[in-house]
């Protein structure tokens, strides 16, 4: 039983690390998309002043 208990703890720790890794990647992706949209909006904003 002791060996299975250790492998269970090891597996949970590994899954937790992977979960945080995926969270970090997801947050980086969302931040990147937000920054792209922000810069596109800021670059396009003067166009509305010229057209209007």
PDBQT receptor file of N, H, CA, C and O in Angstrom, charges set to zero:
ATOM      1  N   UNK A   1       0.819  -1.198   0.000  1.00  0.00    +0.000 N 
ATOM      2  CA  UNK A   1       0.000   0.000   0.000  1.00  0.00    +0.000 C 
ATOM      3  C   UNK A   1       0.858   1.255   0.000  1.00  0.00    +0.000 C 
ATOM      4  O   UNK A   1       0.483   2.274  -0.581  1.00  0.00    +0.000 OA
ATOM      5  N   UNK A   2       2.008   1.178   0.651  1.00  0.00    +0.000 N 
ATOM      6  H   UNK A   2       2.313   0.351   1.123  1.00  0.00    +0.000 HD
ATOM      7  CA  UNK A   2       2.841   2.373   0.773  1.00  0.00    +0.000 C 
ATOM      8  C   UNK A   2       3.345   2.839  -0.588  1.00  0.00    +0.000 C 
ATOM      9  O   UNK A   2       3.400   4.040  -0.855  1.00  0.00    +0.000 OA
ATOM     10  N   UNK A   3       3.715   1.888  -1.452  1.00  0.00    +0.000 N 
ATOM     11  H   UNK A   3       3.670   0.913  -1.236  1.00  0.00    +0.000 HD
ATOM     12  CA  UNK A   3       4.218   2.250  -2.774  1.00  0.00    +0.000 C 
ATOM     13  C   UNK A   3       3.116   2.917  -3.605  1.00  0.00    +0.000 C 
ATOM     14  O   UNK A   3       3.373   3.914  -4.280  1.00  0.00    +0.000 OA
ATOM     15  N   UNK A   4       1.913   2.386  -3.563  1.00  0.00    +0.000 N 
ATOM     16  H   UNK A   4       1.704   1.576  -3.015  1.00  0.00    +0.000 HD
ATOM     17  CA  UNK A   4       0.802   2.981  -4.308  1.00  0.00    +0.000 C 
ATOM     18  C   UNK A   4       0.475   4.371  -3.792  1.00  0.00    +0.000 C 
ATOM     19  O   UNK A   4       0.098   5.248  -4.570  1.00  0.00    +0.000 OA
ATOM     20  N   UNK A   5       0.615   4.581  -2.501  1.00  0.00    +0.000 N 
ATOM     21  H   UNK A   5       0.922   3.869  -1.870  1.00  0.00    +0.000 HD
ATOM     22  CA  UNK A   5       0.336   5.893  -1.922  1.00  0.00    +0.000 C 
ATOM     23  C   UNK A   5       1.331   6.919  -2.449  1.00  0.00    +0.000 C 
ATOM     24  O   UNK A   5       0.955   8.053  -2.747  1.00  0.00    +0.000 OA
ATOM     25  N   UNK A   6       2.579   6.535  -2.565  1.00  0.00    +0.000 N 
ATOM     26  H   UNK A   6       2.884   5.614  -2.323  1.00  0.00    +0.000 HD
ATOM     27  CA  UNK A   6       3.597   7.452  -3.085  1.00  0.00    +0.000 C 
ATOM     28  C   UNK A   6       3.355   7.779  -4.553  1.00  0.00    +0.000 C 
ATOM     29  O   UNK A   6       3.483   8.933  -4.964  1.00  0.00    +0.000 OA
ATOM     30  N   UNK A   7       3.011   6.779  -5.333  1.00  0.00    +0.000 N 
ATOM     31  H   UNK A   7       2.907   5.842  -4.999  1.00  0.00    +0.000 HD
ATOM     32  CA  UNK A   7       2.766   7.040  -6.749  1.00  0.00    +0.000 C 
ATOM     33  C   UNK A   7       1.524   7.894  -6.929  1.00  0.00    +0.000 C 
ATOM     34  O   UNK A   7       1.459   8.696  -7.861  1.00  0.00    +0.000 OA
ATOM     35  N   UNK A   8       0.543   7.740  -6.061  1.00  0.00    +0.000 N 
ATOM     36  H   UNK A   8       0.595   7.088  -5.304  1.00  0.00    +0.000 HD
ATOM     37  CA  UNK A   8      -0.648   8.587  -6.127  1.00  0.00    +0.000 C 
ATOM     38  C   UNK A   8      -0.312  10.029  -5.829  1.00  0.00    +0.000 C 
ATOM     39  O   UNK A   8      -0.806  10.936  -6.500  1.00  0.00    +0.000 OA
ATOM     40  N   UNK A   9       0.533  10.255  -4.821  1.00  0.00    +0.000 N 
ATOM     41  H   UNK A   9       0.934   9.519  -4.276  1.00  0.00    +0.000 HD
ATOM     42  CA  UNK A   9       0.948  11.625  -4.486  1.00  0.00    +0.000 C 
ATOM     43  C   UNK A   9       1.783  12.216  -5.607  1.00  0.00    +0.000 C 
ATOM     44  O   UNK A   9       1.641  13.389  -5.952  1.00  0.00    +0.000 OA
ATOM     45  N   UNK A  10       2.655  11.392  -6.171  1.00  0.00    +0.000 N 
ATOM     46  H   UNK A  10       2.770  10.439  -5.891  1.00  0.00    +0.000 HD
ATOM     47  CA  UNK A  10       3.501  11.857  -7.269  1.00  0.00    +0.000 C 
ATOM     48  C   UNK A  10       2.651  12.221  -8.483  1.00  0.00    +0.000 C 
ATOM     49  O   UNK A  10       2.897  13.222  -9.156  1.00  0.00    +0.000 OA
ATOM     50  N   UNK A  11       1.662  11.400  -8.742  1.00  0.00    +0.000 N 
ATOM     51  H   UNK A  11       1.463  10.587  -8.195  1.00  0.00    +0.000 HD
ATOM     52  CA  UNK A  11       0.788  11.658  -9.891  1.00  0.00    +0.000 C 
ATOM     53  C   UNK A  11      -0.008  12.940  -9.682  1.00  0.00    +0.000 C 
ATOM     54  O   UNK A  11      -0.149  13.744 -10.604  1.00  0.00    +0.000 OA
ATOM     55  N   UNK A  12      -0.529  13.131  -8.474  1.00  0.00    +0.000 N 
ATOM     56  H   UNK A  12      -0.414  12.477  -7.725  1.00  0.00    +0.000 HD
ATOM     57  CA  UNK A  12      -1.286  14.352  -8.188  1.00  0.00    +0.000 C 
ATOM     58  C   UNK A  12      -0.403  15.585  -8.305  1.00  0.00    +0.000 C 
ATOM     59  O   UNK A  12      -0.843  16.618  -8.810  1.00  0.00    +0.000 OA
ATOM     60  N   UNK A  13       0.827  15.485  -7.846  1.00  0.00    +0.000 N 
ATOM     61  H   UNK A  13       1.184  14.646  -7.436  1.00  0.00    +0.000 HD
ATOM     62  CA  UNK A  13       1.755  16.618  -7.941  1.00  0.00    +0.000 C 
ATOM     63  C   UNK A  13       2.063  16.934  -9.404  1.00  0.00    +0.000 C 
ATOM     64  O   UNK A  13       2.095  18.099  -9.802  1.00  0.00    +0.000 OA
ATOM     65  N   UNK A  14       2.286  15.898 -10.193  1.00  0.00    +0.000 N 
ATOM     66  H   UNK A  14       2.260  14.952  -9.870  1.00  0.00    +0.000 HD
ATOM     67  CA  UNK A  14       2.570  16.096 -11.616  1.00  0.00    +0.000 C 
ATOM     68  C   UNK A  14       1.364  16.707 -12.334  1.00  0.00    +0.000 C 
ATOM     69  O   UNK A  14       1.525  17.601 -13.166  1.00  0.00    +0.000 OA
ATOM     70  N   UNK A  15       0.164  16.232 -12.018  1.00  0.00    +0.000 N 
ATOM     71  H   UNK A  15       0.033  15.506 -11.343  1.00  0.00    +0.000 HD
ATOM     72  CA  UNK A  15      -1.045  16.794 -12.627  1.00  0.00    +0.000 C 
ATOM     73  C   UNK A  15      -1.239  18.251 -12.223  1.00  0.00    +0.000 C 
ATOM     74  O   UNK A  15      -1.692  19.067 -13.025  1.00  0.00    +0.000 OA
ATOM     75  N   UNK A  16      -0.900  18.574 -10.990  1.00  0.00    +0.000 N 
ATOM     76  H   UNK A  16      -0.532  17.911 -10.338  1.00  0.00    +0.000 HD
ATOM     77  CA  UNK A  16      -1.027  19.960 -10.526  1.00  0.00    +0.000 C 
ATOM     78  C   UNK A  16      -0.055  20.878 -11.277  1.00  0.00    +0.000 C 
ATOM     79  O   UNK A  16      -0.413  21.993 -11.656  1.00  0.00    +0.000 OA
ATOM     80  N   UNK A  17       1.162  20.405 -11.486  1.00  0.00    +0.000 N 
ATOM     81  H   UNK A  17       1.453  19.499 -11.178  1.00  0.00    +0.000 HD
ATOM     82  CA  UNK A  17       2.150  21.185 -12.235  1.00  0.00    +0.000 C 
ATOM     83  C   UNK A  17       1.667  21.405 -13.668  1.00  0.00    +0.000 C 
ATOM     84  O   UNK A  17       1.764  22.512 -14.199  1.00  0.00    +0.000 OA
ATOM     85  N   UNK A  18       1.150  20.352 -14.287  1.00  0.00    +0.000 N 
ATOM     86  H   UNK A  18       1.071  19.453 -13.857  1.00  0.00    +0.000 HD
ATOM     87  CA  UNK A  18       0.655  20.467 -15.660  1.00  0.00    +0.000 C 
ATOM     88  C   UNK A  18      -0.531  21.419 -15.719  1.00  0.00    +0.000 C 
ATOM     89  O   UNK A  18      -0.656  22.202 -16.661  1.00  0.00    +0.000 OA
ATOM     90  N   UNK A  19      -1.406  21.354 -14.711  1.00  0.00    +0.000 N 
ATOM     91  H   UNK A  19      -1.305  20.718 -13.946  1.00  0.00    +0.000 HD
ATOM     92  CA  UNK A  19      -2.564  22.254 -14.679  1.00  0.00    +0.000 C 
ATOM     93  C   UNK A  19      -2.114  23.715 -14.600  1.00  0.00    +0.000 C 
ATOM     94  O   UNK A  19      -2.667  24.568 -15.294  1.00  0.00    +0.000 OA
ATOM     95  N   UNK A  20      -1.116  24.012 -13.759  1.00  0.00    +0.000 N 
ATOM     96  H   UNK A  20      -0.667  23.319 -13.195  1.00  0.00    +0.000 HD
ATOM     97  CA  UNK A  20      -0.607  25.383 -13.661  1.00  0.00    +0.000 C 
ATOM     98  C   UNK A  20       0.105  25.803 -14.945  1.00  0.00    +0.000 C 
ATOM     99  O   UNK A  20       0.053  26.970 -15.333  1.00  0.00    +0.000 OA
ATOM    100  N   UNK A  21       0.764  24.863 -15.598  1.00  0.00    +0.000 N 
ATOM    101  H   UNK A  21       0.807  23.915 -15.283  1.00  0.00    +0.000 HD
ATOM    102  CA  UNK A  21       1.412  25.158 -16.873  1.00  0.00    +0.000 C 
ATOM    103  C   UNK A  21       0.370  25.553 -17.921  1.00  0.00    +0.000 C 
ATOM    104  O   UNK A  21       0.540  26.545 -18.631  1.00  0.00    +0.000 OA
ATOM    105  N   UNK A  22      -0.707  24.774 -18.011  1.00  0.00    +0.000 N 
ATOM    106  H   UNK A  22      -0.845  23.969 -17.434  1.00  0.00    +0.000 HD
ATOM    107  CA  UNK A  22      -1.784  25.109 -18.947  1.00  0.00    +0.000 C 
ATOM    108  C   UNK A  22      -2.435  26.434 -18.591  1.00  0.00    +0.000 C 
ATOM    109  O   UNK A  22      -2.790  27.203 -19.484  1.00  0.00    +0.000 OA
ATOM    110  N   UNK A  23      -2.596  26.714 -17.308  1.00  0.00    +0.000 N 
ATOM    111  H   UNK A  23      -2.307  26.089 -16.583  1.00  0.00    +0.000 HD
ATOM    112  CA  UNK A  23      -3.167  27.993 -16.884  1.00  0.00    +0.000 C 
ATOM    113  C   UNK A  23      -2.278  29.148 -17.335  1.00  0.00    +0.000 C 
ATOM    114  O   UNK A  23      -2.772  30.160 -17.831  1.00  0.00    +0.000 OA
ATOM    115  N   UNK A  24      -0.971  28.995 -17.162  1.00  0.00    +0.000 N 
ATOM    116  H   UNK A  24      -0.570  28.173 -16.758  1.00  0.00    +0.000 HD
ATOM    117  CA  UNK A  24      -0.034  30.031 -17.589  1.00  0.00    +0.000 C 
ATOM    118  C   UNK A  24      -0.072  30.257 -19.092  1.00  0.00    +0.000 C 
ATOM    119  O   UNK A  24      -0.039  31.397 -19.555  1.00  0.00    +0.000 OA
ATOM    120  N   UNK A  25      -0.141  29.171 -19.852  1.00  0.00    +0.000 N 
ATOM    121  H   UNK A  25      -0.168  28.245 -19.476  1.00  0.00    +0.000 HD
ATOM    122  CA  UNK A  25      -0.212  29.289 -21.309  1.00  0.00    +0.000 C 
ATOM    123  C   UNK A  25      -1.517  29.962 -21.724  1.00  0.00    +0.000 C 
ATOM    124  O   UNK A  25      -1.522  30.807 -22.619  1.00  0.00    +0.000 OA
ATOM    125  N   UNK A  26      -2.620  29.591 -21.079  1.00  0.00    +0.000 N 
ATOM    126  H   UNK A  26      -2.615  28.904 -20.352  1.00  0.00    +0.000 HD
ATOM    127  CA  UNK A  26      -3.916  30.194 -21.405  1.00  0.00    +0.000 C 
ATOM    128  C   UNK A  26      -3.916  31.686 -21.087  1.00  0.00    +0.000 C 
ATOM    129  O   UNK A  26      -4.402  32.488 -21.885  1.00  0.00    +0.000 OA
ATOM    130  N   UNK A  27      -3.378  32.062 -19.936  1.00  0.00    +0.000 N 
ATOM    131  H   UNK A  27      -2.983  31.410 -19.288  1.00  0.00    +0.000 HD
ATOM    132  CA  UNK A  27      -3.330  33.478 -19.573  1.00  0.00    +0.000 C 
ATOM    133  C   UNK A  27      -2.438  34.269 -20.526  1.00  0.00    +0.000 C 
ATOM    134  O   UNK A  27      -2.759  35.402 -20.885  1.00  0.00    +0.000 OA
ATOM    135  N   UNK A  28      -1.326  33.678 -20.931  1.00  0.00    +0.000 N 
ATOM    136  H   UNK A  28      -1.065  32.758 -20.639  1.00  0.00    +0.000 HD
ATOM    137  CA  UNK A  28      -0.446  34.348 -21.891  1.00  0.00    +0.000 C 
ATOM    138  C   UNK A  28      -1.144  34.523 -23.239  1.00  0.00    +0.000 C 
ATOM    139  O   UNK A  28      -0.985  35.558 -23.887  1.00  0.00    +0.000 OA
ATOM    140  N   UNK A  29      -1.907  33.529 -23.662  1.00  0.00    +0.000 N 
ATOM    141  H   UNK A  29      -2.036  32.689 -23.136  1.00  0.00    +0.000 HD
ATOM    142  CA  UNK A  29      -2.634  33.626 -24.926  1.00  0.00    +0.000 C 
ATOM    143  C   UNK A  29      -3.702  34.710 -24.869  1.00  0.00    +0.000 C 
ATOM    144  O   UNK A  29      -3.841  35.498 -25.804  1.00  0.00    +0.000 OA
ATOM    145  N   UNK A  30      -4.453  34.751 -23.778  1.00  0.00    +0.000 N 
ATOM    146  H   UNK A  30      -4.340  34.110 -23.019  1.00  0.00    +0.000 HD
ATOM    147  CA  UNK A  30      -5.499  35.767 -23.631  1.00  0.00    +0.000 C 
ATOM    148  C   UNK A  30      -4.886  37.159 -23.584  1.00  0.00    +0.000 C 
ATOM    149  O   UNK A  30      -5.413  38.091 -24.190  1.00  0.00    +0.000 OA
ATOM    150  N   UNK A  31      -3.779  37.303 -22.868  1.00  0.00    +0.000 N 
ATOM    151  H   UNK A  31      -3.351  36.545 -22.375  1.00  0.00    +0.000 HD
ATOM    152  CA  UNK A  31      -3.103  38.596 -22.793  1.00  0.00    +0.000 C 
ATOM    153  C   UNK A  31      -2.608  39.029 -24.170  1.00  0.00    +0.000 C 
ATOM    154  O   UNK A  31      -2.746  40.194 -24.545  1.00  0.00    +0.000 OA
ATOM    155  N   UNK A  32      -2.037  38.099 -24.917  1.00  0.00    +0.000 N 
ATOM    156  H   UNK A  32      -1.925  37.153 -24.613  1.00  0.00    +0.000 HD
ATOM    157  CA  UNK A  32      -1.547  38.408 -26.258  1.00  0.00    +0.000 C 
ATOM    158  C   UNK A  32      -2.686  38.850 -27.174  1.00  0.00    +0.000 C 
ATOM    159  O   UNK A  32      -2.550  39.827 -27.910  1.00  0.00    +0.000 OA
ATOM    160  N   UNK A  33      -3.800  38.134 -27.128  1.00  0.00    +0.000 N 
ATOM    161  H   UNK A  33      -3.909  37.340 -26.530  1.00  0.00    +0.000 HD
ATOM    162  CA  UNK A  33      -4.949  38.516 -27.953  1.00  0.00    +0.000 C 
ATOM    163  C   UNK A  33      -5.481  39.887 -27.562  1.00  0.00    +0.000 C 
ATOM    164  O   UNK A  33      -5.841  40.681 -28.432  1.00  0.00    +0.000 OA
ATOM    165  N   UNK A  34      -5.534  40.175 -26.268  1.00  0.00    +0.000 N 
ATOM    166  H   UNK A  34      -5.242  39.530 -25.562  1.00  0.00    +0.000 HD
ATOM    167  CA  UNK A  34      -5.993  41.482 -25.807  1.00  0.00    +0.000 C 
ATOM    168  C   UNK A  34      -5.063  42.585 -26.307  1.00  0.00    +0.000 C 
ATOM    169  O   UNK A  34      -5.528  43.630 -26.763  1.00  0.00    +0.000 OA
ATOM    170  N   UNK A  35      -3.762  42.359 -26.225  1.00  0.00    +0.000 N 
ATOM    171  H   UNK A  35      -3.385  41.510 -25.854  1.00  0.00    +0.000 HD
ATOM    172  CA  UNK A  35      -2.808  43.370 -26.678  1.00  0.00    +0.000 C 
ATOM    173  C   UNK A  35      -2.892  43.595 -28.187  1.00  0.00    +0.000 C 
ATOM    174  O   UNK A  35      -2.782  44.731 -28.649  1.00  0.00    +0.000 OA
ATOM    175  N   UNK A  36      -3.086  42.525 -28.955  1.00  0.00    +0.000 N 
ATOM    176  H   UNK A  36      -3.176  41.603 -28.579  1.00  0.00    +0.000 HD
ATOM    177  CA  UNK A  36      -3.245  42.677 -30.403  1.00  0.00    +0.000 C 
ATOM    178  C   UNK A  36      -4.471  43.524 -30.707  1.00  0.00    +0.000 C 
ATOM    179  O   UNK A  36      -4.404  44.452 -31.513  1.00  0.00    +0.000 OA
ATOM    180  N   UNK A  37      -5.597  43.207 -30.062  1.00  0.00    +0.000 N 
ATOM    181  H   UNK A  37      -5.652  42.453 -29.407  1.00  0.00    +0.000 HD
ATOM    182  CA  UNK A  37      -6.828  43.977 -30.292  1.00  0.00    +0.000 C 
ATOM    183  C   UNK A  37      -6.645  45.425 -29.864  1.00  0.00    +0.000 C 
ATOM    184  O   UNK A  37      -7.118  46.336 -30.544  1.00  0.00    +0.000 OA
ATOM    185  N   UNK A  38      -5.963  45.647 -28.739  1.00  0.00    +0.000 N 
ATOM    186  H   UNK A  38      -5.579  44.906 -28.187  1.00  0.00    +0.000 HD
ATOM    187  CA  UNK A  38      -5.733  47.003 -28.237  1.00  0.00    +0.000 C 
ATOM    188  C   UNK A  38      -4.907  47.823 -29.224  1.00  0.00    +0.000 C 
ATOM    189  O   UNK A  38      -5.260  48.960 -29.535  1.00  0.00    +0.000 OA
ATOM    190  N   UNK A  39      -3.811  47.252 -29.717  1.00  0.00    +0.000 N 
ATOM    191  H   UNK A  39      -3.524  46.328 -29.465  1.00  0.00    +0.000 HD
ATOM    192  CA  UNK A  39      -2.963  47.988 -30.651  1.00  0.00    +0.000 C 
ATOM    193  C   UNK A  39      -3.659  48.217 -31.992  1.00  0.00    +0.000 C 
ATOM    194  O   UNK A  39      -3.477  49.270 -32.604  1.00  0.00    +0.000 OA
ATOM    195  N   UNK A  40      -4.444  47.260 -32.453  1.00  0.00    +0.000 N 
ATOM    196  H   UNK A  40      -4.592  46.406 -31.955  1.00  0.00    +0.000 HD
ATOM    197  CA  UNK A  40      -5.210  47.478 -33.685  1.00  0.00    +0.000 C 
ATOM    198  C   UNK A  40      -6.200  48.619 -33.502  1.00  0.00    +0.000 C 
ATOM    199  O   UNK A  40      -6.358  49.453 -34.393  1.00  0.00    +0.000 OA
ATOM    200  N   UNK A  41      -6.862  48.661 -32.366  1.00  0.00    +0.000 N 
ATOM    201  H   UNK A  41      -6.734  47.983 -31.642  1.00  0.00    +0.000 HD
ATOM    202  CA  UNK A  41      -7.813  49.732 -32.087  1.00  0.00    +0.000 C 
ATOM    203  C   UNK A  41      -7.104  51.078 -32.004  1.00  0.00    +0.000 C 
ATOM    204  O   UNK A  41      -7.578  52.065 -32.568  1.00  0.00    +0.000 OA
ATOM    205  N   UNK A  42      -5.975  51.124 -31.307  1.00  0.00    +0.000 N 
ATOM    206  H   UNK A  42      -5.591  50.322 -30.849  1.00  0.00    +0.000 HD
ATOM    207  CA  UNK A  42      -5.248  52.387 -31.144  1.00  0.00    +0.000 C 
ATOM    208  C   UNK A  42      -4.690  52.887 -32.481  1.00  0.00    +0.000 C 
ATOM    209  O   UNK A  42      -4.671  54.092 -32.731  1.00  0.00    +0.000 OA
ATOM    210  N   UNK A  43      -4.242  51.979 -33.328  1.00  0.00    +0.000 N 
ATOM    211  H   UNK A  43      -4.257  51.000 -33.125  1.00  0.00    +0.000 HD
ATOM    212  CA  UNK A  43      -3.723  52.381 -34.637  1.00  0.00    +0.000 C 
ATOM    213  C   UNK A  43      -4.850  52.808 -35.576  1.00  0.00    +0.000 C 
ATOM    214  O   UNK A  43      -4.642  53.659 -36.441  1.00  0.00    +0.000 OA
ATOM    215  N   UNK A  44      -6.021  52.237 -35.419  1.00  0.00    +0.000 N 
ATOM    216  H   UNK A  44      -6.190  51.546 -34.717  1.00  0.00    +0.000 HD
ATOM    217  CA  UNK A  44      -7.138  52.576 -36.290  1.00  0.00    +0.000 C 
ATOM    218  C   UNK A  44      -7.936  53.776 -35.822  1.00  0.00    +0.000 C 
ATOM    219  O   UNK A  44      -8.730  54.320 -36.589  1.00  0.00    +0.000 OA
ATOM    220  N   UNK A  45      -7.747  54.201 -34.591  1.00  0.00    +0.000 N 
ATOM    221  H   UNK A  45      -7.102  53.759 -33.967  1.00  0.00    +0.000 HD
ATOM    222  CA  UNK A  45      -8.512  55.318 -34.032  1.00  0.00    +0.000 C 
ATOM    223  C   UNK A  45      -8.320  56.623 -34.805  1.00  0.00    +0.000 C 
ATOM    224  O   UNK A  45      -9.308  57.319 -35.038  1.00  0.00    +0.000 OA
ATOM    225  N   UNK A  46      -7.106  56.991 -35.215  1.00  0.00    +0.000 N 
ATOM    226  H   UNK A  46      -6.303  56.425 -35.025  1.00  0.00    +0.000 HD
ATOM    227  CA  UNK A  46      -6.946  58.229 -35.993  1.00  0.00    +0.000 C 
ATOM    228  C   UNK A  46      -7.695  58.199 -37.331  1.00  0.00    +0.000 C 
ATOM    229  O   UNK A  46      -8.055  59.250 -37.861  1.00  0.00    +0.000 OA
ATOM    230  N   UNK A  47      -7.923  57.030 -37.863  1.00  0.00    +0.000 N 
ATOM    231  H   UNK A  47      -7.630  56.177 -37.432  1.00  0.00    +0.000 HD
ATOM    232  CA  UNK A  47      -8.649  56.911 -39.124  1.00  0.00    +0.000 C 
ATOM    233  C   UNK A  47     -10.063  57.472 -38.994  1.00  0.00    +0.000 C 
ATOM    234  O   UNK A  47     -10.568  58.098 -39.926  1.00  0.00    +0.000 OA
ATOM    235  N   UNK A  48     -10.697  57.256 -37.860  1.00  0.00    +0.000 N 
ATOM    236  H   UNK A  48     -10.287  56.747 -37.103  1.00  0.00    +0.000 HD
ATOM    237  CA  UNK A  48     -12.052  57.769 -37.661  1.00  0.00    +0.000 C 
ATOM    238  C   UNK A  48     -12.059  59.296 -37.619  1.00  0.00    +0.000 C 
ATOM    239  O   UNK A  48     -13.037  59.913 -38.041  1.00  0.00    +0.000 OA
ATOM    240  N   UNK A  49     -11.010  59.906 -37.128  1.00  0.00    +0.000 N 
ATOM    241  H   UNK A  49     -10.216  59.405 -36.785  1.00  0.00    +0.000 HD
ATOM    242  CA  UNK A  49     -10.913  61.361 -37.130  1.00  0.00    +0.000 C 
ATOM    243  C   UNK A  49     -10.763  61.917 -38.537  1.00  0.00    +0.000 C 
ATOM    244  O   UNK A  49     -11.306  62.976 -38.851  1.00  0.00    +0.000 OA
ATOM    245  N   UNK A  50     -10.024  61.201 -39.388  1.00  0.00    +0.000 N 
ATOM    246  H   UNK A  50      -9.584  60.341 -39.133  1.00  0.00    +0.000 HD
ATOM    247  CA  UNK A  50      -9.822  61.645 -40.770  1.00  0.00    +0.000 C 
ATOM    248  C   UNK A  50     -11.090  61.479 -41.605  1.00  0.00    +0.000 C 
ATOM    249  O   UNK A  50     -11.421  62.351 -42.408  1.00  0.00    +0.000 OA
ATOM    250  N   UNK A  51     -11.786  60.385 -41.423  1.00  0.00    +0.000 N 
ATOM    251  H   UNK A  51     -11.517  59.676 -40.770  1.00  0.00    +0.000 HD
ATOM    252  CA  UNK A  51     -12.967  60.077 -42.226  1.00  0.00    +0.000 C 
ATOM    253  C   UNK A  51     -14.152  60.937 -41.799  1.00  0.00    +0.000 C 
ATOM    254  O   UNK A  51     -14.899  61.431 -42.644  1.00  0.00    +0.000 OA
ATOM    255  N   UNK A  52     -14.321  61.113 -40.517  1.00  0.00    +0.000 N 
ATOM    256  H   UNK A  52     -13.715  60.712 -39.831  1.00  0.00    +0.000 HD
ATOM    257  CA  UNK A  52     -15.474  61.886 -40.022  1.00  0.00    +0.000 C 
ATOM    258  C   UNK A  52     -15.206  63.303 -40.254  1.00  0.00    +0.000 C 
ATOM    259  O   UNK A  52     -16.034  64.150 -39.919  1.00  0.00    +0.000 OA
TER     260      UNK A  52
